[in-house]
């Protein structure tokens, strides 16, 4: 039944109430749905927890569910499996990957690491389990700055795979980490020219940006932070208009939290009106329903890889708890 497309292809009665059926299956199978902010609004609305990478990892660590369905991308489901090796982890579409994770092949990164033997490796969570297994500590955009600052200033560091986030951290901390040359396709296609025009049209709007954006884009931001930090900033701010420089999925939660405010997705440098992650958007309610019903596709990992990649994730969670994140 599981085809090479990466998801189950089964005819579904168009009259079926998918939300009702998904909620029933969750209870019947003691399943939990974890969803990233970049998922489509209908998926966010049926999730048990919505968050960024740090929040999702924290929820995955403490869940008591028997089944974890991860509505996100592949590396996120891997993290859930690493933290819950005995639980069944489902992903609606196995081909929901990540351009940033793909930009860091394990063998090439291993060779890169070998060229810098005195460096510790801090790796952004947006990477494969194979890369996590080569790392000392995992970080997210929420905790990266504080984790970097927790090491002595003379500690040599490799940061991977996102060069833009790494450059932002270097600027914030005054460090000189060696950066792997990787990037997220979603955060690299924002158009500076279009942003400047948009700012001119909305002079009172505040610009909120994710640190995965390029440096010349971040210069125009009033606030830079993780998706959760951007959401929280928009809640607390007295401003009524915001230009949002990250994946458009976060705007659903921003609008729900502040219905009287206006949120404008920043335009990319192509002909699209907004900036969506094609990998995140592979997940649908239909695929979630089928995954829960048939408990497929299941994400499987070797015990060896789970053990090797678990230590740097646990280190991140320990440090995040220490810093109150």
C-alpha positions in Angstrom: 0.0 0.0 0.0 3.0 2.3 0.6 4.1 3.5 -2.8 7.3 5.0 -4.0 5.7 8.4 -3.8 6.4 8.4 -0.1 2.8 8.3 1.2 -0.2 6.1 1.2 -2.5 6.2 -1.8 -5.9 5.0 -0.8 -9.3 6.3 -2.1 -11.0 8.4 0.5 -14.8 9.0 0.5 -15.0 12.8 -0.3 -17.9 13.0 2.2 -15.7 11.8 5.1 -15.2 14.3 7.9 -11.4 14.2 8.1 -11.1 16.3 11.2 -13.6 14.1 13.1 -12.0 10.9 11.9 -8.5 12.1 12.8 -9.6 13.1 16.3 -11.2 9.6 16.7 -8.1 7.8 15.6 -5.9 9.9 17.9 -8.0 8.7 20.9 -8.3 5.1 19.7 -4.6 4.7 19.1 -3.3 7.0 21.9 -1.6 9.1 19.2 -0.4 12.7 19.4 0.0 15.1 16.5 3.0 17.4 16.6 2.9 20.1 14.0 5.4 22.8 13.0 4.3 26.5 12.6 4.9 26.1 8.8 2.2 23.6 8.2 -1.1 24.5 6.5 -3.7 26.1 8.8 -6.0 23.1 8.7 -3.2 20.9 10.0 -2.2 23.4 12.7 -5.8 23.4 13.9 -6.0 19.6 14.5 -2.6 19.3 16.1 -2.1 18.6 19.8 1.0 20.8 19.9 2.2 23.5 17.4 5.7 24.9 17.8 9.1 25.6 16.4 12.0 23.1 16.4 12.9 23.5 20.1 9.3 23.3 21.3 8.6 20.3 19.2 11.7 18.5 20.5 10.7 19.3 24.0 7.2 18.0 23.4 8.5 14.8 21.7 10.8 14.2 24.7 8.0 14.2 27.3 5.0 12.8 25.4 3.3 9.7 26.9 1.5 8.9 23.6 2.1 5.5 22.0 2.2 7.0 18.5 3.7 10.3 17.4 2.5 11.6 14.1 4.9 14.4 13.0 3.4 17.0 10.7 6.6 18.6 9.7 9.6 17.5 7.7 11.8 14.4 7.9 14.5 15.6 10.2 11.9 16.6 12.8 10.3 13.2 12.8 13.9 11.8 13.1 14.3 13.9 16.3 11.1 12.5 17.7 12.2 9.0 17.0 15.7 9.6 18.6 14.0 10.8 21.7 11.4 8.0 21.7 13.1 4.9 20.2 10.4 2.5 21.5 7.5 4.6 20.2 6.0 4.4 16.7 6.7 7.7 14.8 4.7 8.4 11.7 5.3 11.0 9.0 2.4 11.7 6.5 4.9 12.0 3.6 8.3 10.5 3.7 9.4 12.9 1.0 8.8 16.0 3.1 12.4 16.8 3.3 14.4 20.0 3.9 16.6 22.0 1.6 18.9 23.0 4.5 19.3 19.5 5.7 20.1 18.4 2.1 22.8 21.0 1.8 25.0 19.1 4.3 25.9 15.6 3.0 27.3 13.4 5.9 30.5 12.3 4.2 31.4 15.8 3.1 30.7 17.1 6.5 32.7 14.4 8.1 35.7 15.4 5.9 35.1 19.0 6.8 35.1 18.2 10.5 38.3 16.3 10.1 40.0 19.4 8.7 39.3 21.2 12.0 40.3 18.7 14.7 40.4 21.1 17.6 36.8 22.4 17.0 33.6 21.4 18.7 30.6 21.0 16.4 27.4 22.9 17.1 24.7 21.9 14.6 21.4 23.5 13.9 18.6 21.1 14.5 17.6 21.4 10.8 19.9 18.6 9.7 19.7 14.8 9.3 20.3 12.3 12.1 23.6 11.4 10.4 24.8 15.0 10.9 23.5 15.1 14.4 25.6 12.0 15.1 28.7 13.9 14.1 27.9 16.8 16.4 28.6 17.8 20.0 25.6 19.9 20.7 22.4 20.6 18.7 21.0 24.1 18.7 17.8 25.8 17.4 17.2 29.4 16.4 15.6 29.9 19.9 18.6 28.8 21.9 21.6 29.1 19.6 23.0 32.4 20.8 22.9 31.4 24.5 24.4 28.0 23.8 27.3 29.5 21.9 27.8 32.0 24.7 28.0 29.2 27.2 31.3 28.1 25.8 34.6 29.9 26.5 35.4 32.6 24.0 38.6 30.8 23.0 36.7 27.6 22.2 37.0 26.9 18.4 33.6 26.0 16.9 32.2 24.6 13.7 28.7 25.7 13.0 26.5 23.8 10.5 24.6 23.7 8.3 23.0 27.2 8.0 25.6 29.8 7.1 23.1 32.7 7.6 22.1 31.7 11.1 25.8 31.1 11.8 26.7 34.5 10.6 24.0 36.1 12.7 25.2 34.3 15.8 28.8 35.4 15.1 27.6 39.0 14.9 25.6 38.7 18.1 28.3 37.0 20.1 31.5 38.4 18.6 32.6 34.8 17.8 34.3 33.6 14.7 32.8 30.2 14.2 33.7 28.3 11.1 30.5 28.0 9.0 29.4 25.2 6.8 28.1 26.6 3.5 24.4 25.6 3.7 21.1 27.5 3.6 17.4 27.2 3.6 15.7 27.9 0.2 12.7 29.6 1.9 14.8 32.1 3.7 17.2 32.8 0.9 14.8 34.0 -1.8 13.4 37.1 -0.1 13.8 40.1 -2.4 15.5 43.1 -0.9 14.1 45.4 -3.6 10.5 44.2 -3.0 11.0 44.4 0.7 12.0 48.1 0.4 9.0 48.8 -1.8 6.7 47.0 0.7 8.1 49.0 3.6 7.5 52.3 1.7 3.8 51.2 1.1 3.4 50.3 4.8 5.5 52.9 6.6 4.2 52.0 10.1 4.7 48.2 9.7 7.4 46.5 11.8 9.6 44.0 10.0 10.0 40.6 11.8 12.6 38.3 10.4 14.0 34.8 11.1 17.8 34.6 11.5 18.0 32.1 8.6 17.5 35.1 6.3 20.5 36.7 4.6 22.4 39.4 6.3 21.4 42.2 3.9 17.7 41.3 4.6 18.2 41.2 8.4 19.5 44.8 8.3 16.0 46.0 7.6 14.4 44.0 10.5 13.0 45.6 13.6 13.1 42.2 15.3 15.0 39.0 14.6 14.1 35.7 16.2 12.8 32.2 15.9 9.2 31.5 14.8 8.1 31.3 18.4 9.9 34.6 19.2 8.4 36.3 16.2 4.9 35.1 17.2 5.4 36.3 20.8 6.8 39.7 19.7 3.7 40.3 17.5 1.4 39.5 20.4 3.1 42.0 22.8 3.8 44.8 20.3 1.6 47.8 20.1 2.1 48.0 16.4 -0.8 47.1 14.1 1.0 46.1 11.0 3.9 43.6 10.5 5.9 42.5 7.5 6.9 38.8 8.1 10.1 37.4 6.8 9.8 33.7 7.3 7.6 30.9 6.0 4.0 32.0 5.7 2.6 29.2 7.9 3.4 31.2 11.0 0.9 33.9 10.0 -2.0 31.7 10.9 -1.0 31.6 14.5 -0.1 35.3 14.5 -3.6 36.2 13.1 -5.4 33.9 15.6 -3.5 35.5 18.5 -4.0 39.1 17.2 -7.1 39.2 15.0 -7.1 43.0 14.8 -3.6 43.3 13.5 -2.3 43.0 9.9 0.4 40.5 8.9 2.0 40.9 5.4 4.2 38.1 4.0 7.4 39.5 2.6 7.7 38.8 -1.1 10.4 36.5 -2.6 12.4 37.2 -5.7 10.3 35.1 -7.9 6.8 35.4 -9.3 5.0 33.9 -6.3 3.0 36.2 -4.0 4.4 34.6 -0.8 7.1 32.4 0.5 6.0 28.8 1.2 8.2 25.8 1.9 7.2 23.2 -0.7 8.4 20.4 1.6 6.3 21.5 4.6 3.3 21.8 2.3 3.5 18.1 1.1 1.6 17.2 4.3 -2.2 17.2 4.0 -5.2 16.2 6.2 -5.8 13.3 3.8 -2.3 12.0 4.3 -2.5 12.5 8.1 -5.8 10.5 8.2 -4.3 7.6 6.2 -1.1 7.6 8.2 -3.0 7.3 11.5 -5.5 4.7 10.1 -2.9 2.4 8.7 0.1 3.5 10.9 2.2 4.1 7.8 4.6 5.6 6.7 6.6 4.8 9.8 9.9 6.4 10.3 12.5 3.8 11.1 16.1 4.3 12.3 18.9 1.9 13.4 19.6 1.7 17.1 23.2 2.7 16.4 22.2 5.9 14.7 19.7 6.7 17.4 22.3 6.3 20.1 24.9 8.4 18.3 22.6 11.2 17.5 20.8 11.3 20.9 23.7 12.7 23.0 23.9 16.1 21.3 20.1 16.5 21.4 20.0 15.7 25.1 22.8 18.2 25.6 20.7 20.9 23.9 17.6 20.1 26.0 19.7 20.2 29.2 21.2 23.6 28.3 17.8 24.9 27.2 16.3 23.9 30.5 19.2 25.6 32.3 18.7 28.8 30.4 14.9 28.7 31.0 14.1 28.3 27.3 
